Amino acid sequence: MGRLPHACPVGELPDPGRGPAALWQALRLRIRRRTLLARALRRRRQLTALCDRTAAIRPGDILCFLCLRNEAQRLPFLLDHHRGLGVRHFLVVDNASSDGSDSLLRDQTDVSLWQTGASYKAARFGMDWLTWLMLRHGHGHWCLTLDADEILVYPHWQTRPLPALTDWLDRQGQPSLGALTLDLYPDGPISQARHAAGDDPTRILRWFDGGNYQVQVQPRLRNLWIQGGARARAFFAEAPRRAPTLNKIPLVRWHWRYAYVNSTHALLPPRLNQVYATDGGELTSGVLLHTKFLPGIIDRSAEEKARGEHFADGAQYASYYDRLIRDPVLHSPASSRYTGWRQLEALGLMSRGGWV
Amino acid sequence: MSFGVVMLCHTALDRAAQVARHWAANGCPVVIHLDRRVPEAQRAALAAALSDLPDVRFSARVPCEWGTFSLVQATNIAATQLLASFPQVGHVLLASGACLPIRPVAELQAHLGAHPDTDFIESVTTADVGWTIGGLNKERFTLRFPFSWKKQRRLFDRYVVLQRRLGVQRRIPAGLVPHLGSQWWCLTRRSLQAILSHPDRPRLDRYFRRVWIPDESYFQTLVRQVSTRIESRSLTLCKFDFQGRPHVFYDDHLHLLRQSDAFVARKIWPQADLLYRTFLTELPERRAAPNPAKIDRLFAKAVERRTRGRPGLFMQSRFPTRARGGNRAAATYGVFQGFAQLFPDFHPWLARATGARVHGHLFAPDRVEFAENERVFTGGLSNSAALRDYNPGSFLTNLVWNTRGETQCFQFGPADVQDVTRFIAGDSNARVFIISGAFAVPLWRSARPAAAVRAEAARLQKIEADLIARLDHPEAKANVRIWSLAEFVENPAEPLMQLLDDLNPRGSHRDVDLPPMIPLLGFGAFLQDLRNQGMHPVLMGDFPIDFGSKSAPSPLLRLK
């Protein structure tokens, strides 16, 4: 077997390999997965439990895992939305918030909170901490892993809560759900929008790019690699390879042996990454509405640029932060206005698959 | 005469209790068979919840596993008890704990009252069923199935293959004609009694014990021996996905279920409060006009979405391999090479004649030349060349997907970025039109000496020849028409009409002006010059040196 290509564009996905080379590859991935789990075990010492209500978790509950820093603005809506969808318990790692996020979380009866002041970047952007919590509490549950600026929607979400979705996925033998991160933005400069904590962010972030997503598959883990959207168009038009990865696998029926490899973009073992059909059909998938471009992003970008905790190679992304700080307008005449999941499905950004 | 209900329950017992209460309150006795594997605490809770209803009874329990004879056994036990305990029962309806009556019980009573001798059971000969999954129809009756389909799938499949290869077959008992059908039926007391007290029943049961999914064949087969009148349709609405698993109905299906002509629906999601609340309390006049075809269509579309998807869409849950449509855009699109070089007004002409969106060179090296020079095109496609070249296949499929309903046309040429040609050549939706050698016309018109443009001409010719070779490859699927420049200028009207036909086969464009072509007087000499410089211009065809001097075809010719 020759070396696998880094990524395969549309129509060029090779069949999974067989024979000794594939076995060797599988062995390497197994070692990698164990290494990730070992890291998570080591880094659990960085976490201090502020309030541990995990004893309230019942078998079959849907759990939500979050790692955040200074998100008091977004948290109330985030918790409400996903609570409404049927998340029964939130397990949150607070990375040294200073805006009251921690006390806000502590007051919720369905939140267990851990705190750490250690480096986000050194903990694989928080994934080591979450991997430990998932290993400890997630086994056997459907686990939703989110960033604080992500809101999960999926076909029929208003009428069918998450347990209906996970029941459907269970019956389909689909252990994980794919979702596209969809950048939402306001119609003018970012700083112009007004948003109070608890407001539905989609009321001011009403626009998105409807059809400029580049899809590839990375054959080693057979995970998708989708880039594009408003950020690629506005900030990475000259360096598209560096544009943010938009595909995620936020919802997984967890087993303690599993591990996210790279944010929630890909997992090990690799079969969990197969959230797409290769036979021409469509599997059920969702969208993570990305509320990054609320007005606070401008100050935050200045801060993050200085902290350098968000990208493996921070210097490469300096110009990205600079453009964000300059209060850009992401809206264009070709932008689509968000009206709901049916629109996203019609545009092909998500699919109900066979779930009617 | 009333009817009685046999309910097979194993989960969501609170819902089962609610429905049993509904049946009983409307005068229908119920016998519940509870899966033996249900824990005692849950059984006790169910029994307590229904203890005030004398007409709801519990049968003896057997452990039930899907696909095995235990389900038939459970049905037989409960049905025997029902017939014995409630002599007034005329029909017996078989339901599960996840079934919900979607029409008033009185309507079902009236329906059965009007057909006192009819057995409502779907019963189709094995030769005629089209819906079984995995290709096992007749073989359900002739092979052996010792392994569990759910837990030992591999062994199950291999053993089936092995038996087929060895040609071993079980003998179907004499007089039995295998029939299949939905497991949810409504039989008359007479037929059901005849099946349950069949003189040969021990032998038949022994045989059906080894049949696969006997609950879909036991009653369906035996009823053919005892019934006087069969209506082969189930009174229970039950839809299956492409793997043969039943669909679940949710609250948002309320309107749909109201349009069903069935009396009972299966399966209902236990948390579908709205459905349970509505159908267990609703008054009959709220019903919409029955439209069962609409329900069929919706679920047929769901199967299609899951198995065939939307062609030309590439996204997070659809990424087909090449063989399964991975190299296909959503609709036909036109690729034009060499036309704009000959016709200065080609864009507006093509847009007028076809009604298509006509772009410039979408794959120009410096930027994407969208129609109207837009900087951001439909769907947010950027005119950045770097973004486009990062994944040209995605760029093109996105463009075609975003503009479904409007044909896209664009110019292409050997000076453009060529990476996308691999995709275009493999795409059966591509309509590629090439005037080979036309790339030399702008070189000639630049009025630079042949010696200066020789190298450029040779480079472009090489690129164009590679493209033509790629399009000619036996595995290429694009619809391609190539004219050499010499061939084309001899009679430009014919190819132009041809391409309009190809792009819009049903259009009527018989009365279109041809675009004015630039005069080519002197181009032949230019080619000769190139030859003299040592280049070998072949793609233009046999272009006459004196072309245009006297008998050039009039490009303004109007077709009749």
Chai-1 contact restraints between the chains, C-beta under 6 A:
chainA,res_idxA,chainB,res_idxB,connection_type,confidence,min_distance_angstrom,max_distance_angstrom,comment,restraint_id
A,P9,B,N391,contact,1.0,0.0,6.0,A-B,restraint_1
A,P9,B,G393,contact,1.0,0.0,6.0,A-B,restraint_2
A,V10,B,F314,contact,1.0,0.0,6.0,A-B,restraint_3
A,V10,B,G393,contact,1.0,0.0,6.0,A-B,restraint_4
A,V10,B,S394,contact,1.0,0.0,6.0,A-B,restraint_5
A,V10,B,T397,contact,1.0,0.0,6.0,A-B,restraint_6
A,G11,B,R322,contact,1.0,0.0,6.0,A-B,restraint_7
A,G11,B,G326,contact,1.0,0.0,6.0,A-B,restraint_8
A,G11,B,N327,contact,1.0,0.0,6.0,A-B,restraint_9
A,L13,B,T321,contact,1.0,0.0,6.0,A-B,restraint_10
A,H156,B,D252,contact,1.0,0.0,6.0,A-B,restraint_11
A,T159,B,D251,contact,1.0,0.0,6.0,A-B,restraint_12
A,T159,B,D252,contact,1.0,0.0,6.0,A-B,restraint_13
A,R160,B,Y250,contact,1.0,0.0,6.0,A-B,restraint_14
A,A164,B,W269,contact,1.0,0.0,6.0,A-B,restraint_15
A,R171,B,R245,contact,1.0,0.0,6.0,A-B,restraint_16
A,G178,B,Q316,contact,1.0,0.0,6.0,A-B,restraint_17
A,G178,B,S317,contact,1.0,0.0,6.0,A-B,restraint_18
A,L180,B,Q316,contact,1.0,0.0,6.0,A-B,restraint_19
A,D209,B,G380,contact,1.0,0.0,6.0,A-B,restraint_20
A,G210,B,G379,contact,1.0,0.0,6.0,A-B,restraint_21
A,G211,B,G379,contact,1.0,0.0,6.0,A-B,restraint_22
A,G211,B,N398,contact,1.0,0.0,6.0,A-B,restraint_23
A,G211,B,N402,contact,1.0,0.0,6.0,A-B,restraint_24
A,N212,B,G379,contact,1.0,0.0,6.0,A-B,restraint_25
A,N212,B,G380,contact,1.0,0.0,6.0,A-B,restraint_26
A,N212,B,L381,contact,1.0,0.0,6.0,A-B,restraint_27
A,N212,B,N398,contact,1.0,0.0,6.0,A-B,restraint_28
A,Q214,B,N391,contact,1.0,0.0,6.0,A-B,restraint_29
A,Q214,B,S394,contact,1.0,0.0,6.0,A-B,restraint_30
A,V215,B,F314,contact,1.0,0.0,6.0,A-B,restraint_31
A,V215,B,S394,contact,1.0,0.0,6.0,A-B,restraint_32
A,V217,B,F319,contact,1.0,0.0,6.0,A-B,restraint_33
A,L224,B,Q316,contact,1.0,0.0,6.0,A-B,restraint_34
A,R233,B,G380,contact,1.0,0.0,6.0,A-B,restraint_35
A,R233,B,S382,contact,1.0,0.0,6.0,A-B,restraint_36
A,A237,B,S382,contact,1.0,0.0,6.0,A-B,restraint_37
A,A237,B,S384,contact,1.0,0.0,6.0,A-B,restraint_38
A,A237,B,L387,contact,1.0,0.0,6.0,A-B,restraint_39
A,E238,B,A386,contact,1.0,0.0,6.0,A-B,restraint_40
A,P240,B,A386,contact,1.0,0.0,6.0,A-B,restraint_41
A,P240,B,L387,contact,1.0,0.0,6.0,A-B,restraint_42
A,P240,B,Y390,contact,1.0,0.0,6.0,A-B,restraint_43
A,N247,B,Q316,contact,1.0,0.0,6.0,A-B,restraint_44
A,Y276,B,S317,contact,1.0,0.0,6.0,A-B,restraint_45
A,Y276,B,F319,contact,1.0,0.0,6.0,A-B,restraint_46
A,A277,B,R318,contact,1.0,0.0,6.0,A-B,restraint_47
A,T278,B,P320,contact,1.0,0.0,6.0,A-B,restraint_48
A,T278,B,T321,contact,1.0,0.0,6.0,A-B,restraint_49
A,D279,B,R324,contact,1.0,0.0,6.0,A-B,restraint_50
A,G280,B,R308,contact,1.0,0.0,6.0,A-B,restraint_51
A,G280,B,G309,contact,1.0,0.0,6.0,A-B,restraint_52
A,G280,B,P320,contact,1.0,0.0,6.0,A-B,restraint_53
A,G280,B,R324,contact,1.0,0.0,6.0,A-B,restraint_54
A,G280,B,G325,contact,1.0,0.0,6.0,A-B,restraint_55
A,G281,B,R306,contact,1.0,0.0,6.0,A-B,restraint_56
A,G281,B,T307,contact,1.0,0.0,6.0,A-B,restraint_57
A,G281,B,R308,contact,1.0,0.0,6.0,A-B,restraint_58
A,G281,B,G309,contact,1.0,0.0,6.0,A-B,restraint_59
A,E282,B,R305,contact,1.0,0.0,6.0,A-B,restraint_60
A,E282,B,G309,contact,1.0,0.0,6.0,A-B,restraint_61
A,E282,B,S317,contact,1.0,0.0,6.0,A-B,restraint_62
A,E282,B,R318,contact,1.0,0.0,6.0,A-B,restraint_63
A,L283,B,S317,contact,1.0,0.0,6.0,A-B,restraint_64
A,S285,B,Q316,contact,1.0,0.0,6.0,A-B,restraint_65
A,S285,B,S317,contact,1.0,0.0,6.0,A-B,restraint_66
A,S332,B,V376,contact,1.0,0.0,6.0,A-B,restraint_67
A,A334,B,V376,contact,1.0,0.0,6.0,A-B,restraint_68
A,A334,B,T378,contact,1.0,0.0,6.0,A-B,restraint_69
A,A334,B,G380,contact,1.0,0.0,6.0,A-B,restraint_70
A,G348,B,L313,contact,1.0,0.0,6.0,A-B,restraint_71
A,G348,B,M315,contact,1.0,0.0,6.0,A-B,restraint_72
A,S351,B,S317,contact,1.0,0.0,6.0,A-B,restraint_73
A,G353,B,R306,contact,1.0,0.0,6.0,A-B,restraint_74
A,G354,B,D241,contact,1.0,0.0,6.0,A-B,restraint_75
A,G354,B,A302,contact,1.0,0.0,6.0,A-B,restraint_76
A,G354,B,R306,contact,1.0,0.0,6.0,A-B,restraint_77
A,V356,B,L298,contact,1.0,0.0,6.0,A-B,restraint_78
A,V356,B,A302,contact,1.0,0.0,6.0,A-B,restraint_79
